[in-house]
């Protein structure tokens, strides 16, 4: 038997609307999201790469070992054991405006998720008002000059609620969640790009500084040879053409200095911008190649892990999740929208009777808005959402392909770099020995200036190529770390680690 309190006429509409909302809330629309399957390939390159690179003599010549499934540290640059590089990274993560903008966008997206969450709850508003009115009806129309002017005092609460009838509210909320996750991964991708660019630019600057020093050393040697050639010309041992040739060689070497100096200046200014400093206000750190330690053990993540490690792949996946929710939202436009409203309050003409039972007012209402005819707009919007999903899926798959290509290229580059460094080291040693013998022979008059100039040119080329081969090993090592995602999982951020460390240091 129905309890007496449920038979009250004021309660039945509320109960009916509540039961209707609960019954319909179990319905859901829109396609379920299924993440694309991880690639089934077992390796990155066509042929299985060696477990280690070859070894060469000299700086950065030791072998590098590839360790499958080895975790990538979020602070991978510390493996170069360079305090200067560590300081550059700390300043960049702390000062980069690009990274700060990405963090702000993430906070904005998270706030949007919190705002969308309110749709699952009733919206309650309060109102309180007083008005003085003159009505054309009442005593005034009967000849009285007063009595139609009155005061009205109102106050109360209004409640509105949109039941999640077909799951449309959940789809909107999930799309906001996907956007927040996308901004999170975009922030991590910006951080990975930042630290990769800082490391690359710092290594390039160190290489260019070494090239400048090597070129200046070559120029000093050629100046001494020019002085010797002039002495031999005055003594009648060589023709004047030998002097002209040596001057030409010296001028050629000197002409390369401005271009090298410009490259070094650009790298310094770029590095200053990356760490959030003005080029004119930043005092550059003179990082040198010999101060860097080449990591001996390099991680090689499994192909199935790469899609979970790379921030750009995860960001593309969240975009796919957002596009899937957009299809469901488009489907929801075909279904009715239910709204429940209720108001409870007081209304009185006299302030002293405002809280009396006779002044109570209330209302309950329910509405249903259903689409009937929209001229094909809703179907076109659904086709648009489906096409957007298809395009986003293709973008996701291309992002995965690009990631695998970058890892494969980095692995091959590291193997080839080691071979190139070994060959360049041999070529440099041979060219240096040949030049020394040529200089001794030239002083003794055993060879002419043309042979000496040939050996000088070969030595200059070999020395610069050797410097670049050393730098390339460092650069491609950085490339492998960034291609593997830099160890930045969804909950990891070197930016937050650096910020927290800075805050702790300030508190001390």
C-alpha positions as CSV (number, residue, x, y, z in Angstrom):
1,X,0.0,0.0,0.0
2,X,1.3,3.4,-0.9
3,X,2.3,5.5,2.2
4,X,0.2,8.5,2.9
5,X,2.9,11.0,2.4
6,X,3.4,9.9,-1.2
7,X,-0.3,10.6,-2.0
8,X,0.1,14.3,-1.4
9,X,-0.7,16.2,-4.6
10,X,2.5,18.3,-4.3
11,X,4.7,15.3,-4.0
12,X,3.4,13.2,-6.9
13,X,4.7,15.4,-9.7
14,X,8.1,15.5,-8.1
15,X,8.2,11.8,-7.7
16,X,7.0,11.2,-11.3
17,X,9.6,13.5,-12.7
18,X,12.4,12.0,-10.6
19,X,11.5,8.4,-11.6
20,X,11.4,9.5,-15.3
21,X,14.8,11.1,-15.0
22,X,16.3,8.0,-13.3
23,X,14.7,5.7,-15.9
24,X,16.0,7.7,-18.8
25,X,19.5,8.3,-17.3
26,X,20.4,4.7,-17.9
27,X,20.3,5.2,-21.7
28,X,23.4,6.1,-23.6
29,X,24.2,7.1,-27.2
30,X,27.3,7.5,-29.3
31,X,30.0,5.0,-30.3
32,X,32.2,3.5,-27.7
33,X,35.8,4.5,-28.0
34,X,38.4,1.9,-28.8
35,X,42.0,2.9,-28.9
36,X,43.9,1.8,-32.1
37,X,45.9,-1.4,-31.6
38,X,49.6,-1.0,-30.9
39,X,51.8,-1.8,-33.9
40,X,52.7,-5.5,-34.2
41,X,56.2,-4.9,-35.7
42,X,59.0,-6.4,-33.6
43,X,61.7,-3.9,-34.4
44,X,62.3,-0.4,-35.9
45,X,64.7,-1.1,-38.7
46,X,64.5,-3.5,-41.7
47,X,67.6,-5.4,-40.5
48,X,68.3,-6.0,-36.9
49,X,70.7,-3.4,-35.6
50,X,73.9,-4.4,-33.8
51,X,74.0,-4.6,-30.0
52,X,76.7,-2.0,-29.9
53,X,78.5,0.5,-32.2
54,X,82.1,0.2,-33.3
55,X,84.8,1.8,-31.3
56,X,87.2,4.5,-32.4
57,X,90.2,6.2,-30.8
58,X,90.1,9.6,-29.1
59,X,87.3,11.7,-27.7
60,X,83.8,10.3,-28.1
61,X,85.2,7.2,-29.7
62,X,84.1,4.5,-27.2
63,X,81.4,2.1,-28.2
64,X,77.7,2.7,-27.3
65,X,75.6,-0.3,-26.3
66,X,71.9,-0.5,-27.1
67,X,69.8,-1.9,-24.2
68,X,66.3,-3.2,-25.2
69,X,63.4,-2.2,-22.9
70,X,65.7,0.1,-20.8
71,X,63.7,2.9,-19.2
72,X,64.3,6.4,-20.5
73,X,65.1,8.9,-17.7
74,X,63.0,12.1,-17.7
75,X,66.4,13.9,-17.1
76,X,68.3,12.0,-19.7
77,X,70.7,14.9,-20.4
78,X,72.4,14.2,-17.1
79,X,74.0,11.2,-18.8
80,X,76.4,13.6,-20.6
81,X,77.9,14.5,-17.1
82,X,78.2,18.2,-18.0
83,X,77.4,20.7,-15.2
84,X,77.1,23.4,-17.8
85,X,74.5,21.5,-19.8
86,X,72.6,20.7,-16.6
87,X,72.5,24.4,-15.7
88,X,71.3,25.3,-19.2
89,X,68.5,22.8,-18.9
90,X,67.5,24.1,-15.4
91,X,67.3,27.7,-16.7
92,X,65.4,26.7,-19.8
93,X,62.8,24.7,-17.9
94,X,62.4,27.5,-15.4
95,X,62.3,30.5,-17.8
96,X,61.0,29.2,-21.2
97,X,57.9,31.3,-22.2
98,X,56.9,28.7,-24.6
99,X,56.7,26.1,-21.9
100,X,54.9,28.5,-19.5
101,X,52.3,29.1,-22.3
102,X,51.8,25.3,-22.6
103,X,51.4,25.0,-18.8
104,X,48.8,27.8,-18.8
105,X,46.8,26.1,-21.6
106,X,46.8,22.9,-19.6
107,X,45.5,24.7,-16.5
108,X,42.8,26.4,-18.7
109,X,41.7,23.0,-20.1
110,X,41.6,21.5,-16.6
111,X,39.4,24.4,-15.4
112,X,37.1,23.7,-18.4
113,X,36.8,20.1,-17.2
114,X,35.8,21.3,-13.8
115,X,33.3,23.7,-15.3
116,X,31.7,20.9,-17.4
117,X,31.4,18.7,-14.3
118,X,28.7,21.1,-13.0
119,X,26.2,19.9,-15.6
120,X,25.7,16.6,-13.6
121,X,24.3,18.5,-10.6
122,X,21.2,20.6,-10.1
123,X,21.7,24.3,-10.6
124,X,20.4,26.2,-7.6
125,X,19.9,30.0,-7.6
126,X,18.5,32.4,-4.9
127,X,16.6,35.6,-5.5
128,X,15.4,38.4,-3.2
129,X,13.6,41.4,-4.5
130,X,11.3,44.3,-3.6
131,X,9.3,46.4,-6.0
132,X,6.9,49.4,-5.9
133,X,4.2,49.2,-8.6
134,X,1.2,51.1,-9.9
135,X,-1.4,48.9,-11.6
136,X,-4.1,50.1,-14.0
137,X,-6.4,47.5,-12.5
138,X,-8.0,47.6,-9.2
139,X,-9.4,50.5,-7.1
140,X,-8.0,53.2,-9.3
141,X,-10.2,52.2,-12.2
142,X,-13.2,52.6,-9.9
143,X,-12.5,56.3,-9.3
144,X,-10.1,55.9,-6.3
145,X,-6.8,57.8,-6.6
146,X,-5.0,55.4,-4.3
147,X,-5.1,51.7,-3.6
148,X,-3.6,50.5,-6.9
149,X,-0.1,51.5,-5.9
150,X,1.4,48.6,-3.9
151,X,4.7,47.0,-2.9
152,X,5.7,43.4,-3.7
153,X,8.3,41.5,-1.7
154,X,9.6,38.3,-3.3
155,X,12.3,35.8,-2.3
156,X,13.1,32.1,-2.9
157,X,15.1,29.4,-4.5
158,X,15.0,28.1,-8.0
159,X,16.3,24.7,-9.0
160,X,16.9,23.5,-12.6
161,X,18.3,20.1,-13.6
162,X,19.1,18.5,-17.0
163,X,19.0,14.7,-16.5
164,X,21.7,12.9,-18.5
165,X,18.9,11.1,-20.3
166,X,20.9,9.6,-23.2
167,X,24.4,10.2,-22.0
168,X,24.9,13.5,-23.8
169,X,26.2,15.2,-20.7
170,X,28.8,12.5,-20.2
171,X,29.9,12.8,-23.8
172,X,30.4,16.6,-23.4
173,X,32.4,15.9,-20.1
174,X,34.5,13.3,-21.8
175,X,35.3,15.5,-24.7
176,X,36.5,18.2,-22.2
177,X,38.6,15.5,-20.4
178,X,40.1,14.5,-23.7
179,X,41.0,18.1,-24.4
180,X,42.7,18.4,-21.0
181,X,44.7,15.2,-21.6
182,X,45.6,16.6,-25.0
183,X,46.9,19.8,-23.5
184,X,48.8,17.8,-20.9
185,X,50.6,15.8,-23.6
186,X,51.1,18.9,-25.7
187,X,52.8,20.5,-22.7
188,X,55.1,17.4,-22.3
189,X,55.8,17.5,-26.1
190,X,56.8,21.2,-25.7
191,X,59.1,20.3,-22.9
192,X,60.6,17.5,-24.8
193,X,61.2,19.8,-27.8
194,X,62.7,22.5,-25.5
195,X,65.2,20.2,-23.8
196,X,66.1,18.6,-27.1
197,X,66.7,22.0,-28.8
198,X,68.7,23.2,-25.8
199,X,71.0,20.1,-26.0
200,X,71.3,20.2,-29.8
201,X,72.0,24.0,-29.9
202,X,74.6,23.7,-27.0
203,X,76.4,20.9,-28.8
204,X,76.4,22.8,-32.1
205,X,77.8,25.8,-30.4
206,X,80.5,23.7,-28.8
207,X,81.3,22.1,-32.2
208,X,81.4,25.5,-33.9
209,X,83.6,26.9,-31.2
210,X,86.0,24.0,-31.7
211,X,85.9,24.5,-35.5
212,X,86.8,28.2,-35.0
213,X,89.7,27.3,-32.8
214,X,90.9,24.7,-35.3
215,X,90.6,27.1,-38.2
216,X,92.6,29.7,-36.3
217,X,95.3,27.1,-35.5
218,X,95.4,26.3,-39.2
219,X,95.7,29.9,-40.1
220,X,98.6,30.4,-37.7
221,X,100.4,27.5,-39.3
222,X,99.8,28.9,-42.8
223,X,101.1,32.3,-41.7
224,X,104.4,30.6,-40.6
225,X,104.6,28.7,-43.9
226,X,104.0,32.0,-45.8
227,X,106.9,33.6,-44.0
228,X,109.1,30.6,-44.8
229,X,108.0,30.7,-48.5
230,X,108.9,34.4,-48.7
231,X,112.4,33.7,-47.2
232,X,112.9,30.9,-49.7
233,X,111.8,33.2,-52.5
234,X,114.3,35.9,-51.5
235,X,117.0,33.2,-51.4
236,X,116.0,32.2,-54.9
237,X,115.0,28.7,-53.8
238,X,111.4,28.9,-55.0
239,X,109.6,31.0,-57.7
240,X,107.3,33.9,-56.8
241,X,104.3,31.7,-57.8
242,X,104.9,29.7,-54.6
243,X,104.4,32.9,-52.6
244,X,101.2,33.7,-54.4
245,X,99.9,30.2,-53.9
246,X,100.6,30.2,-50.2
247,X,99.0,33.7,-49.8
248,X,95.9,32.3,-51.7
249,X,95.7,29.4,-49.3
250,X,96.0,31.7,-46.3
251,X,93.3,34.0,-47.7
252,X,91.0,31.0,-48.3
253,X,91.4,29.8,-44.7
254,X,90.8,33.3,-43.3
255,X,87.6,33.6,-45.4
256,X,86.0,30.7,-43.7
257,X,86.3,32.4,-40.3
258,X,83.5,34.9,-40.6
259,X,81.0,32.2,-41.6
260,X,82.0,30.1,-38.7
261,X,81.8,33.0,-36.3
262,X,78.3,33.8,-37.6
263,X,77.1,30.3,-37.1
264,X,78.5,30.4,-33.5
265,X,76.8,33.7,-32.9
266,X,73.4,32.4,-34.2
267,X,73.8,29.3,-31.9
268,X,74.5,31.4,-28.9
269,X,71.6,33.7,-29.6
270,X,69.3,30.8,-30.2
271,X,70.4,29.2,-26.9
272,X,69.8,32.4,-25.1
273,X,66.2,32.6,-26.4
274,X,65.6,28.9,-25.6
275,X,66.5,29.5,-21.9
276,X,64.3,32.6,-21.8
277,X,67.0,35.3,-21.9
278,X,67.7,38.3,-24.1
279,X,70.8,37.7,-26.2
280,X,72.3,41.0,-25.1
281,X,71.8,40.2,-21.4
282,X,72.9,36.5,-21.4
283,X,76.5,35.6,-20.7
284,X,77.1,32.5,-22.7
285,X,78.4,29.3,-21.1
286,X,81.4,28.1,-23.0
287,X,80.4,24.5,-23.3
288,X,83.2,22.5,-24.9
289,X,83.0,19.1,-26.6
290,X,85.7,17.7,-24.4
291,X,83.6,18.5,-21.4
292,X,80.8,16.2,-22.6
293,X,80.7,12.5,-21.8
294,X,79.1,10.3,-24.4
295,X,76.6,7.9,-22.8
296,X,77.7,4.3,-23.2
297,X,74.4,2.6,-22.6
298,X,71.4,3.8,-24.7
299,X,67.8,2.7,-24.2
300,X,65.8,1.2,-27.0
301,X,62.2,0.9,-26.1
302,X,60.1,-1.9,-27.4
303,X,57.9,-0.8,-30.4
304,X,54.8,-1.6,-28.4
305,X,55.9,0.8,-25.7
306,X,56.8,3.7,-27.9
307,X,53.1,4.6,-28.5
308,X,52.7,5.0,-24.7
309,X,55.9,7.0,-24.2
310,X,55.8,9.6,-26.9
311,X,53.9,12.7,-25.9
312,X,52.9,13.5,-29.5
313,X,51.4,10.1,-30.0
314,X,49.4,10.3,-26.8
315,X,48.3,13.8,-27.8
316,X,47.1,12.4,-31.1
317,X,45.2,9.6,-29.3
318,X,43.4,12.2,-27.1
319,X,42.4,14.1,-30.2
320,X,41.0,10.8,-31.5
321,X,39.1,10.4,-28.3
322,X,37.7,13.9,-28.6
323,X,36.6,13.2,-32.2
324,X,34.9,10.0,-31.1
325,X,32.9,12.0,-28.4
326,X,32.0,14.5,-31.1
327,X,30.2,11.8,-33.0
328,X,28.2,10.9,-29.9
329,X,27.3,14.6,-29.3
330,X,26.1,14.8,-32.9
331,X,24.0,11.7,-32.3
332,X,22.5,13.3,-29.2
333,X,21.0,16.1,-31.3
334,X,18.5,13.6,-32.6
335,X,17.1,12.9,-29.1
336,X,14.9,14.9,-26.8
337,X,16.3,17.2,-24.1
338,X,14.6,16.9,-20.7
339,X,14.6,19.8,-18.1
340,X,13.3,19.7,-14.6
341,X,12.7,22.9,-12.7
342,X,11.3,23.8,-9.3
343,X,10.9,27.1,-7.4
344,X,10.2,27.6,-3.8
345,X,9.8,31.0,-2.1
346,X,7.8,33.7,-0.5
347,X,5.7,36.5,-2.0
348,X,3.9,39.1,0.0
349,X,2.5,42.6,-0.3
350,X,3.5,43.4,3.3
351,X,7.0,42.9,4.8
352,X,5.6,41.7,8.2
353,X,3.8,38.9,6.5
354,X,6.6,37.8,4.2
355,X,7.4,34.7,6.2
356,X,3.8,33.7,7.0
357,X,2.5,30.4,5.5
358,X,0.0,32.3,3.4
359,X,3.0,33.8,1.5
360,X,4.4,30.5,0.4
361,X,4.7,30.0,-3.4
362,X,6.1,27.1,-5.3
363,X,6.1,25.5,-8.7
364,X,7.3,22.3,-10.4
365,X,7.8,21.9,-14.1
366,X,9.2,19.5,-16.6
367,X,9.9,20.1,-20.2
368,X,10.9,18.1,-23.2
369,X,12.4,19.5,-26.3
370,X,12.6,17.2,-29.3
371,X,13.8,17.9,-32.8
372,X,11.2,17.4,-35.6
373,X,12.5,19.1,-38.7
374,X,15.9,20.9,-39.2
375,X,16.3,20.7,-43.0
376,X,19.0,18.0,-42.8
377,X,21.3,20.0,-40.6
378,X,21.6,17.3,-37.9
379,X,22.4,14.5,-40.4
380,X,25.0,16.8,-42.0
381,X,26.6,17.6,-38.6
382,X,26.8,13.8,-37.9
383,X,28.6,13.2,-41.2
384,X,30.9,16.1,-40.4
385,X,31.8,14.5,-37.1
386,X,32.4,11.1,-38.7
387,X,34.7,12.6,-41.3
388,X,36.5,14.5,-38.6
389,X,37.1,11.2,-36.8
390,X,38.4,9.6,-39.9
391,X,40.9,12.4,-40.5
392,X,42.0,12.4,-36.9
393,X,42.5,8.6,-37.1
394,X,44.7,9.0,-40.1
395,X,46.7,11.8,-38.4
396,X,47.2,9.5,-35.4
397,X,48.5,6.7,-37.6
398,X,50.8,9.0,-39.4
399,X,52.2,10.3,-36.1
400,X,53.0,6.7,-35.1
401,X,54.7,6.1,-38.4
402,X,56.7,9.3,-38.0
403,X,57.8,8.3,-34.5
404,X,59.0,4.8,-35.7
405,X,60.9,6.5,-38.6
406,X,62.6,8.9,-36.2
407,X,63.7,6.0,-33.9
408,X,64.9,3.9,-36.8
409,X,66.8,6.8,-38.3
410,X,68.5,7.6,-34.9
411,X,69.5,4.0,-34.4
412,X,71.1,3.8,-37.9
413,X,72.7,7.2,-37.5
414,X,74.4,6.2,-34.3
415,X,75.8,3.1,-35.9
416,X,77.0,5.1,-38.9
417,X,78.4,7.9,-36.7
418,X,80.7,5.5,-34.9
419,X,82.0,4.2,-38.2
420,X,82.4,7.7,-39.6
421,X,84.2,8.9,-36.5
422,X,86.7,5.9,-36.7
423,X,87.3,6.7,-40.4
424,X,87.6,10.4,-39.8
425,X,90.1,9.8,-37.0
426,X,92.2,7.7,-39.3
427,X,92.0,10.3,-42.0
428,X,92.9,13.1,-39.6
429,X,95.9,11.2,-38.2
430,X,97.1,10.4,-41.7
431,X,96.6,14.0,-42.9
432,X,98.5,15.4,-39.9
433,X,101.4,13.1,-40.4
434,X,101.5,13.8,-44.1
435,X,101.5,17.5,-43.5
436,X,104.3,17.2,-41.0
437,X,106.4,15.3,-43.5
438,X,105.5,17.7,-46.3
439,X,106.7,20.7,-44.2
440,X,110.0,19.0,-43.4
441,X,110.5,18.1,-47.1
442,X,109.5,21.6,-48.2
443,X,112.1,23.2,-45.8
444,X,114.7,20.8,-47.2
445,X,113.7,21.7,-50.8
446,X,112.6,18.1,-51.6
447,X,109.1,19.1,-52.7
448,X,107.6,22.2,-54.3
449,X,105.0,24.5,-52.8
450,X,102.1,22.9,-54.7
451,X,102.6,19.6,-52.9
452,X,102.8,21.4,-49.6
453,X,99.6,23.3,-50.3
454,X,97.8,20.1,-51.2
455,X,98.8,18.6,-47.9
456,X,97.7,21.7,-46.1
457,X,94.3,21.6,-47.7
458,X,93.8,17.9,-46.9
459,X,94.8,18.4,-43.3
460,X,92.4,21.4,-42.9
461,X,89.5,19.4,-44.3
462,X,90.4,16.3,-42.2
463,X,90.6,18.3,-39.0
464,X,87.3,20.1,-39.5
465,X,85.6,16.8,-40.5
466,X,86.9,15.1,-37.4
467,X,85.5,17.8,-35.2
468,X,82.1,17.5,-36.9
469,X,82.1,13.7,-36.7
470,X,82.6,13.9,-32.9
471,X,79.8,16.4,-32.5
472,X,77.5,14.3,-34.7
473,X,77.7,11.4,-32.2
474,X,76.5,13.7,-29.4
475,X,73.7,15.2,-31.6
476,X,72.4,11.8,-32.7
477,X,72.5,10.5,-29.2
478,X,70.2,13.5,-28.2
479,X,68.1,12.6,-31.3
480,X,67.5,9.0,-30.0
481,X,66.5,10.2,-26.5
482,X,63.9,12.6,-28.0
483,X,62.7,10.1,-30.5
484,X,61.9,7.7,-27.7
485,X,59.9,10.4,-25.9
486,X,62.5,11.6,-23.5
487,X,61.0,9.5,-20.6
488,X,58.1,11.9,-20.2
489,X,55.0,9.8,-19.2
490,X,51.6,11.4,-18.5
491,X,52.5,12.0,-14.9
492,X,56.1,13.1,-15.5
493,X,57.4,16.5,-16.1
494,X,61.0,17.7,-15.7
495,X,59.5,21.2,-15.7
496,X,57.7,20.6,-12.5
497,X,60.7,18.8,-11.0
498,X,62.9,21.8,-11.8
499,X,60.3,24.2,-10.4
500,X,59.9,22.3,-7.2
501,X,63.7,22.0,-6.8
502,X,64.0,25.8,-7.3
503,X,61.2,26.5,-4.8
504,X,62.9,24.3,-2.2
505,X,66.2,26.0,-2.8
506,X,64.5,29.4,-2.4
507,X,62.9,28.3,0.9
508,X,66.3,27.3,2.3
